[in-house]
Amino acid sequence: MKPPPQSALRFLRWFCRDDYLEEIEGNLLELYKQQYEDSPVKARRQFIWNVLRHFRPAFIKSFSSQSSTSSAMFRNYFKVAWRNALKQKLYSLINLSGLTIGMSCFILIALYIQYELSYDTHHERADQIYRIYQQQKGNTFRGTDLFSVSPEPLAPAMKETFPEVQAAATISTGYDLLSYGDKAFSPRVLYADENAFEVFSIPITEGLGAKALQTPNAVLLSKSLAKKYFGDESPLGQELILDNDRLMTVMGVFEDVPNNQHVQFEFITSLKNCPWGDDVGRWGRNNYYTYVVLPEKSDY
């Protein structure tokens, strides 16, 4: 017959009071022998369960003496360390300063790495989003012939050609003058088609999202930018002037873009409003960024 689980037996001897230990251990061993004849596996499992059942206040020994001994020992260590520090002040100061600087550097580096690794992870399908880049052989700029820009027709062509492409969006960024009465700012703008909402997670708090981008004279404002222009008043339906010559209607408000997102913007409008809007449909103009969503674990 195999002995009962030794880890459970050691645990019982560790926590059980001395005046109960002999009786409880004897009963459990005797019960184990009886059950072992029917089923060794069940007997070992039942022995562990019986030990855990006795882990109750009535059977647990007092550890107060041990804890008081430990606390007294730590107090003694602290006193000795404090006296040595007072005797060797310069040496102790150097050690303490080195420890403080080292820990501070470690914490700052850890926070920096954590922040860098958090970029764009808030998107719902962050692990499936890819940006298309192109190689222009013979056109080297700053030591590379790889460029992240692409032509506008690329996104719809990829969506139509490759079944693996679940969503594809074309975007561009810049700064535009946006004015309301005597308030005028030049916030960063995201020119996008309605497919951008299928690729990126852009939480809408008021009004429309993707549907608004089907209208060329529509804009979506971030919460902070809407507050700059309209304060506590609802911005929906309000009219702004884009670049001093185009009337735009606020049709939605979205949450402010977090700092750990590589594409920054404060308002969104249709791709048709970008300065190079005449490049739409032309393969020879690389003024846009193309993003696609692929299935999980795809070979991009």
C-alpha positions in Angstrom: 0.0 0.0 0.0 1.3 3.4 -1.0 1.5 6.0 1.9 -1.0 8.9 2.0 0.0 12.2 0.3 2.9 13.5 2.2 2.3 17.1 1.4 -1.2 16.9 3.0 0.3 15.1 6.0 3.0 17.7 6.5 0.3 20.4 6.2 -1.7 18.7 8.9 1.3 18.5 11.3 2.1 22.1 10.6 -1.2 23.7 11.5 -2.9 21.2 13.9 -2.7 21.7 17.7 -0.5 19.2 19.6 -3.3 18.0 21.8 -5.4 17.1 18.7 -2.7 16.0 16.3 -2.2 12.4 17.4 -5.9 11.6 17.4 -6.8 13.3 14.1 -3.8 11.9 12.3 -4.5 8.4 13.6 -8.1 8.6 12.5 -7.3 9.9 9.0 -4.6 7.2 8.5 -7.0 4.4 9.6 -9.7 5.7 7.3 -7.1 6.0 4.4 -6.2 2.3 4.9 -9.9 1.2 4.7 -10.6 3.3 1.6 -7.4 2.2 -0.1 -8.6 -1.3 -0.5 -11.5 -0.2 -2.7 -9.9 2.6 -4.7 -6.3 3.9 -4.1 -7.0 7.1 -6.2 -10.1 7.9 -4.3 -8.4 7.2 -1.0 -5.6 9.7 -1.7 -8.1 12.3 -2.9 -10.3 11.8 0.2 -7.3 12.0 2.5 -6.4 15.4 1.2 -10.0 16.5 1.5 -10.2 15.3 5.1 -7.1 17.2 6.0 -8.5 20.4 4.5 -11.8 19.9 6.5 -9.8 20.0 9.7 -8.2 23.4 8.8 -10.6 25.2 11.2 -10.0 27.6 14.1 -10.7 24.9 16.6 -7.8 22.8 15.5 -5.3 25.5 14.3 -2.4 26.1 16.7 -1.4 29.5 17.8 1.5 31.2 15.9 1.6 34.3 18.1 4.9 33.3 19.8 6.5 32.8 16.4 5.3 36.1 15.1 6.4 38.0 18.2 9.9 36.4 17.8 10.0 37.4 14.2 9.0 41.0 14.9 11.6 41.2 17.7 14.2 39.9 15.3 13.4 42.5 12.7 13.4 45.3 15.2 16.9 44.2 16.3 18.1 44.2 12.7 16.7 47.7 12.1 18.5 49.0 15.2 21.8 47.5 14.2 21.4 48.9 10.6 20.5 52.3 12.0 23.5 52.4 14.3 25.9 51.4 11.5 24.4 54.1 9.3 25.0 56.7 12.0 28.6 55.6 12.5 29.4 55.6 8.7 27.3 58.5 7.4 29.1 59.1 4.2 29.2 55.4 3.2 25.5 55.0 4.1 24.6 58.2 2.1 26.4 56.9 -1.0 24.7 53.5 -0.7 21.2 55.0 -0.1 21.7 57.5 -3.0 22.8 54.8 -5.3 19.8 52.6 -4.3 17.4 55.5 -4.8 18.7 56.5 -8.2 18.8 52.9 -9.4 15.2 52.2 -8.3 14.0 55.6 -9.8 15.7 54.8 -13.1 14.2 51.3 -13.1 10.7 52.6 -12.4 10.9 55.4 -15.1 12.3 52.9 -17.7 9.5 50.4 -16.9 6.8 53.1 -17.2 8.3 54.3 -20.5 8.4 50.8 -21.9 4.9 50.1 -20.7 3.6 53.3 -22.4 5.4 52.5 -25.7 4.0 49.0 -25.8 0.5 50.3 -25.2 0.3 52.2 -28.5 -2.9 51.5 -30.4 -3.9 48.6 -28.2 -7.2 50.3 -27.3 -8.5 49.5 -30.8 -10.9 46.6 -30.8 -9.1 44.7 -33.5 -5.6 46.1 -32.8 -3.8 42.8 -33.5 -5.5 42.6 -37.0 -4.8 46.1 -38.3 -2.0 46.6 -40.8 -0.8 49.7 -42.7 0.3 49.3 -46.3 3.7 50.6 -47.3 5.3 50.6 -50.7 8.8 50.2 -52.1 9.9 52.8 -54.7 13.1 51.4 -56.1 15.5 54.1 -57.0 13.7 56.7 -55.0 15.7 56.8 -51.7 14.8 59.3 -49.1 16.6 59.5 -45.7 18.3 56.2 -46.3 15.2 54.2 -47.4 13.1 53.5 -50.4 10.1 52.3 -48.3 7.2 54.7 -47.9 4.0 54.4 -45.8 2.0 56.6 -48.3 -0.2 55.0 -51.0 -2.7 56.0 -53.7 -6.4 56.4 -52.9 -7.7 53.6 -55.0 -5.6 51.0 -53.2 -8.0 50.3 -50.3 -11.2 49.6 -52.4 -9.1 47.5 -54.8 -7.6 45.4 -52.0 -11.1 44.9 -50.5 -12.4 43.7 -53.8 -9.4 41.6 -54.8 -8.4 39.8 -51.6 -11.1 37.8 -49.6 -8.8 38.0 -46.6 -9.2 41.7 -46.3 -12.1 42.2 -43.9 -12.0 46.0 -44.0 -10.0 48.6 -45.7 -9.8 52.4 -45.1 -8.1 55.3 -46.7 -7.1 58.3 -44.5 -5.0 61.4 -44.6 -4.1 64.0 -41.9 -3.2 67.6 -41.7 -4.2 70.9 -40.1 -7.2 73.0 -41.2 -8.6 76.3 -40.0 -11.9 75.9 -38.4 -13.8 78.9 -37.2 -17.0 79.7 -35.3 -17.8 83.4 -34.9 -14.8 85.0 -33.3 -13.3 81.7 -32.3 -10.8 80.2 -34.8 -8.4 77.3 -34.3 -6.2 75.1 -36.5 -6.8 71.7 -35.1 -5.4 68.5 -36.5 -7.9 66.9 -38.9 -8.4 63.3 -40.0 -9.7 63.0 -43.6 -11.3 59.6 -43.9 -13.9 57.6 -45.6 -16.7 55.8 -43.7 -14.7 52.6 -43.7 -12.3 54.1 -41.1 -14.9 53.2 -38.4 -14.6 49.5 -39.4 -10.8 49.6 -38.9 -10.3 51.9 -35.9 -12.3 52.1 -32.7 -13.6 55.7 -32.5 -16.2 56.0 -29.7 -19.0 58.3 -30.7 -20.6 60.1 -27.7 -23.2 62.2 -29.6 -24.7 62.1 -33.1 -23.5 60.1 -36.1 -20.3 58.3 -36.8 -19.5 56.6 -40.1 -22.7 57.8 -41.8 -21.7 61.4 -41.3 -18.7 60.9 -43.5 -21.0 60.2 -46.5 -21.8 63.9 -46.4 -19.0 66.2 -47.6 -20.0 69.2 -45.5 -20.1 67.2 -42.2 -17.6 67.3 -39.4 -17.1 65.3 -36.3 -15.5 67.0 -33.3 -13.7 65.6 -30.3 -15.2 66.4 -26.9 -12.5 68.8 -26.0 -12.6 70.7 -29.3 -16.4 70.9 -29.2 -16.1 72.5 -25.7 -13.6 75.0 -27.1 -16.2 76.2 -29.6 -19.5 75.7 -27.9 -18.8 75.4 -24.2 -21.6 73.4 -22.5 -24.0 73.9 -25.5 -24.7 70.9 -27.7 -22.6 71.1 -30.8 -24.9 69.0 -33.0 -26.3 71.0 -35.9 -24.0 73.9 -35.3 -22.2 75.4 -38.4 -18.5 76.0 -38.6 -16.4 77.5 -41.4 -13.6 75.4 -42.9 -10.7 77.3 -44.4 -12.7 80.5 -44.5 -14.7 79.4 -47.5 -16.8 76.3 -46.7 -19.7 75.9 -44.4 -19.6 72.7 -42.3 -22.2 71.1 -40.0 -21.3 69.3 -36.8 -23.0 65.9 -37.0 -21.2 64.0 -34.3 -18.9 64.1 -31.3 -16.3 61.5 -30.4 -14.1 60.8 -27.4 -10.7 62.5 -27.4 -8.0 60.5 -29.1 -5.6 59.0 -26.5 -1.9 60.1 -26.6 -0.8 56.5 -27.2 -2.3 56.4 -30.7 0.0 57.0 -33.6 -2.7 58.9 -35.7 -3.7 62.1 -33.8 -6.6 64.2 -34.7 -9.2 66.6 -33.2 -11.9 66.5 -35.9 -12.9 64.3 -38.7 -14.3 65.1 -42.1 -14.8 63.4 -45.4 -11.9 62.4 -47.5 -13.3 64.6 -50.3 -12.4 67.7 -48.3 -8.6 67.2 -48.2 -6.5 69.6 -50.2 -5.5 66.9 -52.7 -9.1 65.7 -53.2 -8.5 65.6 -57.0 -6.2 62.6 -56.4 -9.2 60.4 -55.8 -9.2 57.5 -58.2 -5.7 58.2 -59.4 -3.0 55.5 -58.9 -0.1 57.8 -59.6 -0.6 60.0 -56.5 0.7 58.8 -53.1 -1.0 61.2 -50.7 -2.9 58.8 -48.5 -2.5 56.1 -45.9 -4.1 52.7 -46.4 -5.1 50.4 -43.5 -6.6 46.9 -43.7 -8.0 44.5 -41.2 -7.0 40.8 -41.7 -8.3 37.7 -39.9 -6.5 36.7 -36.7 -3.1 35.0 -37.1 -3.1 35.8 -40.8 0.1 35.7 -42.9 0.1 39.4 -43.8 
